[in-house]
């Protein structure tokens, strides 16, 4: 286990938590990325789109700031498989795979009313039973998918 | 003020994702690959985020109302249904295929490539479909 990567994970997690707390304290809203962005793209509620758009700008500028300050603050290569240490890592597949994955992520978070942030962070912190079940479900589905891709189809890389 | 508050929230979120390595799909997939060389980083990210949010939410709620809105808007449903479970399962499959959940995918726009652009466009199309089904 890479101690430094774990520590940075914890620090990054606290920052994500502070973001969620700030959005609740300021706007009274759940920091669910899929909900915020889906609403920005497809619903555009009056008076509520400006902060969603600036949230998007902030989200994109975070990694840019880390890269500007030096990669040492960001992702570390450590002993993890395939991790190069780039703050913004390369996609794990080509266009066709990403089209399929993107569609599944979009439809799934839309129907399931949330993603890793809305259910996984905010929902668990609210002790919501729906979010707990959703989080366990998408974690299990993702773990099974990676197992099938890497160890059944891929032959155990 | 709401626009500035939104920027601050997004910036904190993006900084958190970048510092924790979550904008690298390889690190996320390393966590999901229990049968491989397991990378526990995501567990620390989620743990740190949930613990901070758990405490911070209660401090925020104790103030009675948010700074820039009249009231808190919290989900009230507690029942489980097929849409929640099916949606979460579909999302998990897409997450496992790509290593991207919505936050890291969007936060990675500065490193745009054709596969990432495909991911983002398909994700937005998926949100549209989900709204039509709903």
Interface residues (C-beta under 8 A of the other chain):
Chain A: X1 X2 X5 X6 X7 X8 X9 X10 X11 X12 X13 X14 X15 X16 X17 X18 X19 X20 X21 X22 X23 X24 X25 X26 X27 X28 X29 X30 X31 X33 X34 X37 X38 X41 X42 X43 X50 X51 X52 X53 X54 X55 X56 X57 X58 X59 X60 X61 X62 X63 X64 X65 X66 X67 X73 X74 X75 X76 X79 X80 X81 X82 X83 X84 X86 X87 X88 X89 X90 X91 X92 X93 X94 X95 X96 X97 X98 X99 X100 X101 X102 X103 X104 X105 X106 X107 X108 X109 X110 X111 X112 X113 X115 X116 X117 X119 X120 X121 X122 X123 X124 X125 X126 X128 X129 X130 X133 X134 X135 X137 X138 X139 X140 X141 X142 X143 X144 X145 X146 X147 X149 X150 X151 X156 X157
Chain B: X2 X3 X4 X5 X6 X7 X8 X9 X10 X11 X12 X13 X14 X15 X16 X17 X18 X19 X20 X21 X22 X23 X24 X25 X26 X27 X29 X30 X32 X33 X34 X35 X36 X37 X39 X40 X41 X42 X43 X44 X45 X46 X47 X48 X49 X50 X51 X52 X53 X54 X56 X57 X59 X60 X61 X63 X65 X66 X67 X68 X69 X71 X72 X73 X74 X75 X77 X78 X79 X80 X83 X84 X85 X86 X87 X88 X89 X90 X91 X92 X93 X94 X95 X96 X97 X98 X99 X100 X101 X102 X103 X105 X106 X107 X108 X109 X110 X111 X113 X114 X115 X116 X118 X119 X120 X121 X122 X123 X124 X125 X126 X127 X128 X129 X130 X131 X133 X134
